[in-house]
Amino acid sequence: MPNLEDIVVHFQRVHIFALATGIIVLLNLFTIQRPLPKPFPNGKPLVSVLVPVRNEERTIGKCLRSLLAQDYPYLEILVWDDCSTDRTREILVAIQDTRFRWIAGTEPTPRVAGEELVLLQPCPKGSGRNPGFHRCRYLA
């Protein structure tokens, strides 16, 4: 059985080790340089807006005109068409803008549709660092 002096010496060594470790951690926090985030081209981030649509012929034109009218220069608009049966796809094909592209999705199921379907399917992701959803039916 260890005597009291051995126990005291052991605790002193543990405390010295813990103190030394803490000092090293603090020195590392203040002296090690962290990598800087990659700069954005022209200083501004690319923003990707994903618009899931299905049979939105009444509202898609107004929605996309609104998005394309934004004055932010680094904007990417991705429209995911869930197999529309109306004129939505014709309207999408007619749009000629370098910031815009549309993606043909698959038929929605009764359980999964809209944004949920877009997120579950493999699709080309936007290039932007700030993705967001936009619903065209809210603008009508």
CYANA upper distance limits for C-alpha pairs under 8 A (distance plus 0.5 A):
  2 PRO  CA      6 ASP  CA      6.73
  2 PRO  CA      7 ILE  CA      7.45
  3 ASN  CA      7 ILE  CA      7.15
  4 LEU  CA      8 VAL  CA      6.77
  5 GLU  CA      9 VAL  CA      6.69
  6 ASP  CA     10 HIS  CA      6.63
  7 ILE  CA     11 PHE  CA      6.80
  8 VAL  CA     12 GLN  CA      6.70
  9 VAL  CA     13 ARG  CA      6.77
 10 HIS  CA     14 VAL  CA      6.78
 11 PHE  CA     15 HIS  CA      6.60
 12 GLN  CA     16 ILE  CA      6.65
 13 ARG  CA     17 PHE  CA      6.60
 14 VAL  CA     18 ALA  CA      6.60
 15 HIS  CA     19 LEU  CA      6.56
 16 ILE  CA     20 ALA  CA      6.60
 17 PHE  CA     21 THR  CA      6.62
 18 ALA  CA     22 GLY  CA      6.67
 19 LEU  CA     23 ILE  CA      6.76
 20 ALA  CA     24 ILE  CA      6.78
 21 THR  CA     25 VAL  CA      6.72
 22 GLY  CA     26 LEU  CA      6.72
 23 ILE  CA     27 LEU  CA      6.65
 24 ILE  CA     28 ASN  CA      6.63
 25 VAL  CA     29 LEU  CA      6.73
 26 LEU  CA     30 PHE  CA      7.02
 27 LEU  CA     31 THR  CA      6.49
 28 ASN  CA     32 ILE  CA      5.90
 39 PRO  CA     43 GLY  CA      7.07
 40 PHE  CA     44 LYS  CA      5.86
 40 PHE  CA     45 PRO  CA      5.90
 40 PHE  CA     46 LEU  CA      8.45
 41 PRO  CA     45 PRO  CA      7.69
 44 LYS  CA     74 TYR  CA      7.80
 45 PRO  CA     74 TYR  CA      7.26
 45 PRO  CA    128 GLY  CA      7.44
 45 PRO  CA    129 ARG  CA      7.12
 45 PRO  CA    130 ASN  CA      8.10
 46 LEU  CA     74 TYR  CA      5.25
 46 LEU  CA     75 LEU  CA      6.25
 46 LEU  CA     76 GLU  CA      7.67
 46 LEU  CA    127 SER  CA      7.65
 46 LEU  CA    128 GLY  CA      4.94
 46 LEU  CA    129 ARG  CA      6.71
 46 LEU  CA    130 ASN  CA      7.54
 47 VAL  CA     74 TYR  CA      6.78
 47 VAL  CA     75 LEU  CA      5.46
 47 VAL  CA     76 GLU  CA      6.55
 47 VAL  CA    127 SER  CA      8.35
 47 VAL  CA    128 GLY  CA      5.12
 47 VAL  CA    129 ARG  CA      6.71
 47 VAL  CA    130 ASN  CA      5.45
 47 VAL  CA    131 PRO  CA      6.52
 47 VAL  CA    132 GLY  CA      8.50
 48 SER  CA     75 LEU  CA      6.58
 48 SER  CA     76 GLU  CA      5.15
 48 SER  CA     77 ILE  CA      6.36
 48 SER  CA     78 LEU  CA      7.64
 48 SER  CA    126 GLY  CA      5.96
 48 SER  CA    127 SER  CA      7.15
 48 SER  CA    128 GLY  CA      5.35
 48 SER  CA    129 ARG  CA      7.85
 48 SER  CA    130 ASN  CA      6.65
 48 SER  CA    131 PRO  CA      5.15
 48 SER  CA    132 GLY  CA      6.94
 49 VAL  CA     75 LEU  CA      8.14
 49 VAL  CA     76 GLU  CA      6.68
 49 VAL  CA     77 ILE  CA      5.37
 49 VAL  CA     78 LEU  CA      6.51
 49 VAL  CA    126 GLY  CA      8.33
 49 VAL  CA    131 PRO  CA      6.22
 49 VAL  CA    132 GLY  CA      5.46
 49 VAL  CA    133 PHE  CA      6.25
 49 VAL  CA    134 HIS  CA      7.09
 50 LEU  CA     77 ILE  CA      6.66
 50 LEU  CA     78 LEU  CA      5.28
 50 LEU  CA     79 VAL  CA      6.30
 50 LEU  CA     80 TRP  CA      7.67
 50 LEU  CA    126 GLY  CA      8.37
 50 LEU  CA    131 PRO  CA      7.68
 50 LEU  CA    132 GLY  CA      6.54
 50 LEU  CA    133 PHE  CA      5.43
 50 LEU  CA    134 HIS  CA      6.75
 51 VAL  CA     77 ILE  CA      8.01
 51 VAL  CA     78 LEU  CA      6.64
 51 VAL  CA     79 VAL  CA      5.13
 51 VAL  CA     80 TRP  CA      6.53
 51 VAL  CA    133 PHE  CA      6.35
 51 VAL  CA    134 HIS  CA      5.59
 51 VAL  CA    135 ARG  CA      6.53
 51 VAL  CA    136 CYS  CA      7.68
 52 PRO  CA     79 VAL  CA      6.33
 52 PRO  CA     80 TRP  CA      5.13
 52 PRO  CA     81 ASP  CA      6.62
 52 PRO  CA     82 ASP  CA      7.78
 52 PRO  CA    114 GLY  CA      6.36
 52 PRO  CA    115 GLU  CA      6.62
 52 PRO  CA    118 VAL  CA      7.45
 52 PRO  CA    133 PHE  CA      8.36
 52 PRO  CA    134 HIS  CA      8.17
 52 PRO  CA    135 ARG  CA      7.51
 53 VAL  CA     60 ILE  CA      8.47
 53 VAL  CA     79 VAL  CA      7.49
 53 VAL  CA     80 TRP  CA      6.51
 53 VAL  CA     81 ASP  CA      5.49
 53 VAL  CA     82 ASP  CA      6.63
 53 VAL  CA     84 SER  CA      8.17
 53 VAL  CA    114 GLY  CA      7.59
 53 VAL  CA    135 ARG  CA      8.36
 53 VAL  CA    136 CYS  CA      8.03
 54 ARG  CA     81 ASP  CA      6.30
 54 ARG  CA     82 ASP  CA      5.64
 54 ARG  CA     83 CYS  CA      7.05
 54 ARG  CA     84 SER  CA      5.29
 54 ARG  CA     85 THR  CA      8.35
 54 ARG  CA     88 THR  CA      7.99
 54 ARG  CA    114 GLY  CA      8.43
 55 ASN  CA     84 SER  CA      5.25
 55 ASN  CA     85 THR  CA      6.61
 55 ASN  CA     86 ASP  CA      5.93
 55 ASN  CA     87 ARG  CA      7.89
 55 ASN  CA     88 THR  CA      6.40
 56 GLU  CA     60 ILE  CA      5.97
 56 GLU  CA     84 SER  CA      8.32
 56 GLU  CA     86 ASP  CA      8.20
 56 GLU  CA     88 THR  CA      6.29
 56 GLU  CA    136 CYS  CA      8.20
 56 GLU  CA    137 ARG  CA      7.99
 57 GLU  CA     61 GLY  CA      7.79
 57 GLU  CA     86 ASP  CA      7.06
 57 GLU  CA     87 ARG  CA      6.03
 57 GLU  CA     88 THR  CA      5.05
 57 GLU  CA     91 ILE  CA      7.88
 59 THR  CA     63 CYS  CA      6.63
 59 THR  CA    136 CYS  CA      6.68
 59 THR  CA    137 ARG  CA      6.64
 59 THR  CA    139 LEU  CA      7.79
 59 THR  CA    140 ALA  CA      6.29
 60 ILE  CA     64 LEU  CA      6.55
 60 ILE  CA     88 THR  CA      7.62
 60 ILE  CA     91 ILE  CA      8.34
 60 ILE  CA    136 CYS  CA      6.47
 60 ILE  CA    137 ARG  CA      8.35
 61 GLY  CA     65 ARG  CA      6.57
 61 GLY  CA     91 ILE  CA      7.65
 62 LYS  CA     66 SER  CA      6.62
 62 LYS  CA    136 CYS  CA      8.49
 62 LYS  CA    139 LEU  CA      7.90
 62 LYS  CA    140 ALA  CA      8.08
 63 CYS  CA     67 LEU  CA      6.86
 63 CYS  CA    136 CYS  CA      5.64
 63 CYS  CA    137 ARG  CA      8.45
 63 CYS  CA    139 LEU  CA      6.83
 63 CYS  CA    140 ALA  CA      8.50
 64 LEU  CA     68 LEU  CA      6.42
 64 LEU  CA    136 CYS  CA      8.47
 65 ARG  CA     69 ALA  CA      6.47
 66 SER  CA     70 GLN  CA      7.43
 67 LEU  CA     77 ILE  CA      8.19
 68 LEU  CA     99 ARG  CA      8.37
 75 LEU  CA     99 ARG  CA      6.77
 76 GLU  CA     99 ARG  CA      5.31
 76 GLU  CA    100 PHE  CA      6.57
 76 GLU  CA    126 GLY  CA      7.86
 76 GLU  CA    127 SER  CA      8.33
 76 GLU  CA    128 GLY  CA      7.85
 77 ILE  CA     99 ARG  CA      6.46
 77 ILE  CA    100 PHE  CA      5.25
 77 ILE  CA    101 ARG  CA      6.93
 78 LEU  CA    100 PHE  CA      6.59
 78 LEU  CA    101 ARG  CA      5.72
 78 LEU  CA    102 TRP  CA      6.06
 78 LEU  CA    103 ILE  CA      7.72
 78 LEU  CA    126 GLY  CA      7.73
 79 VAL  CA    100 PHE  CA      8.36
 79 VAL  CA    101 ARG  CA      6.91
 79 VAL  CA    102 TRP  CA      5.00
 79 VAL  CA    103 ILE  CA      6.55
 80 TRP  CA    102 TRP  CA      6.37
 80 TRP  CA    103 ILE  CA      5.32
 80 TRP  CA    104 ALA  CA      6.62
 80 TRP  CA    105 GLY  CA      6.54
 80 TRP  CA    118 VAL  CA      7.70
 81 ASP  CA     89 ARG  CA      7.84
 81 ASP  CA    102 TRP  CA      7.63
 81 ASP  CA    103 ILE  CA      6.62
 81 ASP  CA    104 ALA  CA      5.67
 81 ASP  CA    105 GLY  CA      5.86
 82 ASP  CA    104 ALA  CA      7.17
 82 ASP  CA    105 GLY  CA      5.21
 82 ASP  CA    106 THR  CA      6.04
 82 ASP  CA    107 GLU  CA      6.22
 82 ASP  CA    108 PRO  CA      6.98
 82 ASP  CA    114 GLY  CA      8.34
 83 CYS  CA    104 ALA  CA      7.34
 83 CYS  CA    105 GLY  CA      6.66
 83 CYS  CA    106 THR  CA      6.51
 83 CYS  CA    107 GLU  CA      6.06
 83 CYS  CA    108 PRO  CA      8.49
 84 SER  CA     88 THR  CA      6.74
 84 SER  CA     89 ARG  CA      7.26
 87 ARG  CA     91 ILE  CA      6.92
 88 THR  CA     92 LEU  CA      6.82
 89 ARG  CA     93 VAL  CA      6.64
 90 GLU  CA     94 ALA  CA      6.84
 91 ILE  CA     95 ILE  CA      7.30
 92 LEU  CA    102 TRP  CA      7.30
 93 VAL  CA    102 TRP  CA      8.46
 95 ILE  CA    100 PHE  CA      8.31
 96 GLN  CA    100 PHE  CA      8.11
103 ILE  CA    123 CYS  CA      8.36
105 GLY  CA    118 VAL  CA      8.29
108 PRO  CA    112 VAL  CA      6.73
108 PRO  CA    113 ALA  CA      5.69
108 PRO  CA    114 GLY  CA      8.35
108 PRO  CA    117 LEU  CA      7.35
109 THR  CA    113 ALA  CA      6.91
112 VAL  CA    116 GLU  CA      6.69
112 VAL  CA    117 LEU  CA      6.05
113 ALA  CA    117 LEU  CA      5.28
113 ALA  CA    118 VAL  CA      8.26
114 GLY  CA    118 VAL  CA      6.98
115 GLU  CA    119 LEU  CA      6.73
115 GLU  CA    133 PHE  CA      8.27
116 GLU  CA    120 LEU  CA      6.77
117 LEU  CA    121 GLN  CA      6.72
118 VAL  CA    122 PRO  CA      8.43
118 VAL  CA    123 CYS  CA      8.05
126 GLY  CA    131 PRO  CA      7.57
135 ARG  CA    139 LEU  CA      8.32
136 CYS  CA    140 ALA  CA      7.86
